Amino acid sequence: MNKKTIIIDFISIILIIAMTVSGYKIVTKVIDYHKSSETYNNIRKNYSPSLGNNISIDEQKLKNINGDYIMWLNVDGTNIDYPVVVYSDNDFYLEKDFYKNDSSSGSIFMDYRNKTDYKNIILYGHNMRNQTMFNNLEKFKDNNFWNEKHKIYIYRDGYKYTYEPFSVYVAEPSLDYTVTDFSKDITFSEYLKKCSDLSIFDDSIYLKNPGLLKGFNISSERILTLSTCSYEFDDARTVLHARLIDKSEI
């Protein structure tokens, strides 16, 4: 066997190993995606209000499954329909599903600094390649979809909270949009104006009604912030802000 043949055989072995490893990773990822989808599909069948099976939602049963359960999230016009959890940090549920099993899809979770009566409730979720979790937030960056005025619904403690999106944008890594405390560096009205100014679209309720930002009814305003990874550049984030417009018993 000459030297050239040895080199060719060595390269072939390396390529086979690389293909095997790559194939294993792909198969593992597909299995993980499927498992995660099945997990949340099964939860929806029993608890999702959007399916009409249980409009009141038995939240106690959800809390019995996972004591970290805090609310149910449904976004009109998308496949975002998930239980929301909260933990003592923002890392645990990045790779844990609702049952606290390992999952690359993770869970939809609330910022640990939040309380449900905060002016700005912040929720996080992965932008999964199989279009699950918070992937469908990308739809709000489409002009036609945005103009359809899809609503966001939170179900919690026997109430249905309806939110109307007012801003969507791609955030730079340096942008601090996850503000929960408005008693220090930035006031709530300043934050709302900042979010409105950043929006891809210029029809924000706060831009069209500047009186809101000057103190008129500002004390009663409540917003929801949804955040996920984006792929325009490194560490980009797609951010969607929505204001509370209705609260009703269910």
VOGU-3710 file (C-alpha; in Angstrom, 3 decimals, decimal comma):
1> mnkktiiidf> 0,000/0,000/0,000  1,572/3,271/-1,096  1,547/6,538/0,820  -1,136/8,094/-1,411  -3,518/5,211/-0,762  -2,946/5,478/2,992  -3,751/9,203/2,921  -6,924/8,601/0,894  -8,054/5,864/3,288  -7,349/8,103/6,274
11> isiiliiamt> -9,372/10,964/4,780  -12,204/8,552/3,979  -12,291/7,358/7,581  -12,348/10,931/8,858  -15,228/11,789/6,507  -17,179/8,717/7,586  -16,722/9,622/11,247  -17,759/13,217/10,582  -20,854/12,093/8,666  -21,758/9,627/11,400
21> vsgykivtkv> -21,460/12,258/14,128  -23,391/14,774/12,060  -26,099/12,234/11,299  -26,361/11,302/14,967  -26,799/14,955/15,945  -29,499/15,458/13,316  -31,406/12,355/14,395  -31,087/13,332/18,064  -32,364/16,824/17,302  -35,340/15,508/15,313
31> idyhkssety> -36,241/13,111/18,140  -35,964/15,932/20,677  -38,167/18,207/18,539  -40,767/15,452/18,181  -40,770/14,685/21,899  -41,198/18,342/22,797  -44,040/18,782/20,288  -45,818/15,715/21,654  -45,394/16,955/25,225  -47,075/20,279/24,556
41> nnirknysps> -49,686/18,837/22,180  -50,832/16,523/24,958  -50,985/19,379/27,456  -53,038/21,477/25,012  -55,561/18,674/24,488  -56,417/18,798/28,168  -55,934/22,428/29,132  -55,739/24,880/26,227  -58,614/27,400/26,275  -58,056/28,067/22,561
51> lgnnisideq> -59,296/24,553/21,783  -62,537/25,172/23,634  -62,094/22,041/25,732  -61,809/23,793/29,051  -62,333/27,525/28,785  -61,990/27,990/32,519  -58,693/26,039/32,655  -58,093/23,869/35,685  -55,031/25,779/36,810  -54,777/23,784/39,989
61> klkningdyi> -54,170/20,632/37,945  -51,464/22,442/36,000  -49,891/23,568/39,262  -50,080/19,990/40,519  -48,106/18,919/37,452  -45,630/21,754/37,890  -45,679/24,096/40,864  -43,881/26,718/38,736  -46,954/27,173/36,511  -48,083/30,814/36,517
71> mwlnvdgtni> -50,401/31,415/33,517  -51,502/30,238/30,057  -50,460/32,150/26,924  -52,251/32,136/23,564  -51,344/34,362/20,594  -54,020/34,762/17,923  -52,994/33,829/14,377  -50,019/31,754/15,542  -49,281/28,340/17,041  -48,168/29,956/20,307
81> dypvvvysdn> -50,400/28,236/22,852  -48,468/27,241/25,972  -48,433/27,068/29,740  -46,051/29,605/31,241  -43,736/28,897/34,157  -41,499/30,982/36,402  -38,387/30,011/38,342  -35,853/31,733/40,589  -33,639/32,514/37,568  -33,947/32,906/33,804
91> dfylekdfyk> -31,755/29,892/32,988  -33,481/26,791/34,355  -36,306/26,572/31,802  -34,101/27,290/28,804  -33,591/23,524/28,486  -36,411/22,079/30,601  -39,941/21,325/29,412  -43,125/21,746/31,467  -42,418/18,457/33,242  -38,873/19,641/34,026
101> ndsssgsifm> -37,409/17,060/31,669  -34,370/17,948/29,539  -35,450/19,550/26,263  -33,679/21,816/23,799  -37,047/23,509/23,186  -37,311/24,484/26,824  -40,452/26,194/28,106  -42,153/29,554/27,853  -41,192/31,302/31,069  -41,719/34,597/32,838
111> dyrnktdykn> -38,820/36,792/33,926  -37,977/35,817/37,503  -37,984/39,495/38,525  -41,646/39,808/37,575  -44,798/39,546/39,563  -48,059/39,096/37,688  -49,226/42,596/38,678  -46,118/44,273/37,251  -46,475/47,054/34,700  -44,326/45,058/32,282
121> iilyghnmrn> -44,698/41,264/32,311  -41,819/39,732/30,337  -42,026/36,266/28,778  -39,226/34,363/27,024  -39,188/31,417/24,625  -36,879/29,834/22,075  -37,190/30,538/18,351  -37,153/26,874/17,296  -36,263/25,819/13,755  -39,300/23,519/13,671
131> qtmfnnlekf> -41,496/26,622/14,121  -42,522/25,879/17,702  -42,285/27,809/20,999  -41,812/31,535/20,143  -40,840/31,036/16,486  -44,169/32,448/15,288  -43,389/35,834/16,810  -41,540/36,335/13,527  -44,958/36,709/11,862  -45,456/40,053/13,561
141> kdnnfwnekh> -42,589/41,487/11,521  -44,666/40,992/8,361  -46,653/44,098/7,412  -49,780/42,198/6,318  -49,848/40,082/9,466  -49,281/43,136/11,654  -52,196/44,971/10,026  -54,533/42,097/10,885  -54,288/43,243/14,530  -53,955/39,848/16,172
151> kiyiyrdgyk> -54,481/39,819/19,925  -52,581/38,096/22,724  -54,418/36,339/25,542  -53,303/35,495/29,059  -55,433/33,178/31,202  -54,737/33,435/34,914  -56,600/33,047/38,193  -60,023/32,838/36,567  -59,504/35,833/34,271  -58,797/36,327/30,583
161> ytyepfsvyv> -56,443/39,237/29,836  -56,472/40,604/26,302  -53,424/42,437/24,962  -53,031/44,455/21,767  -49,541/44,548/20,169  -48,182/48,058/19,728  -44,499/47,526/18,891  -42,261/44,910/17,291  -38,568/45,193/16,473  -35,221/43,410/16,313
171> aepsldytvt> -33,119/44,322/19,342  -29,370/44,809/19,421  -27,517/42,879/22,165  -26,817/46,135/24,016  -30,477/47,185/24,191  -32,040/46,766/27,631  -35,695/46,173/26,858  -36,360/43,835/29,806  -37,134/46,574/32,308  -39,280/45,650/35,310
181> dfskditfse> -38,464/48,440/37,764  -39,524/51,914/36,639  -38,609/53,724/39,828  -34,932/54,159/39,003  -33,270/54,792/35,628  -36,332/55,112/33,384  -39,964/56,031/33,926  -42,760/53,895/32,533  -43,819/56,578/30,045  -40,208/56,934/28,835
191> ylkkcsdlsi> -40,021/53,188/28,378  -43,276/53,084/26,384  -42,061/55,869/24,106  -38,753/54,066/23,607  -40,535/50,827/22,677  -42,847/52,699/20,299  -39,979/54,533/18,618  -38,128/51,247/18,016  -41,056/49,561/16,292  -40,813/48,444/12,684
201> fddsiylknp> -44,280/49,954/12,190  -45,340/53,483/13,089  -48,941/52,935/14,182  -48,239/52,547/17,896  -51,120/53,571/20,164  -48,628/55,613/22,169  -47,369/57,490/19,123  -50,901/58,184/17,905  -52,055/59,200/21,392  -49,162/61,165/22,917
211> gllkgfniss> -51,395/62,146/25,827  -50,923/58,634/27,207  -47,209/59,275/27,450  -47,731/62,597/29,187  -49,409/61,012/32,157  -52,997/60,586/30,983  -54,049/57,137/32,271  -50,401/56,109/32,431  -50,816/54,747/35,954  -53,331/52,166/34,745
221> eriltlstcs> -51,347/51,022/31,708  -50,043/47,441/31,746  -47,984/45,815/29,014  -46,697/42,402/28,009  -43,264/41,846/26,450  -42,485/38,692/24,471  -38,851/37,999/23,612  -37,094/35,375/21,492  -33,863/34,852/19,570  -33,655/36,228/16,052
231> yefddartvl> -31,270/35,467/13,206  -30,586/38,811/11,551  -27,216/39,066/13,344  -25,399/37,586/16,334  -27,380/37,769/19,576  -30,310/39,487/17,883  -33,712/39,348/19,603  -37,214/39,698/18,223  -39,241/41,707/20,728  -42,999/42,206/20,748
241> harlidksei> -44,763/44,593/23,131  -48,520/44,601/23,734  -50,787/46,692/25,978  -53,566/45,352/28,169  -56,947/46,383/26,726  -59,389/44,092/28,529  -59,770/41,869/31,594  -62,783/39,594/31,915  -63,862/36,653/34,054  -63,885/33,182/32,469
//
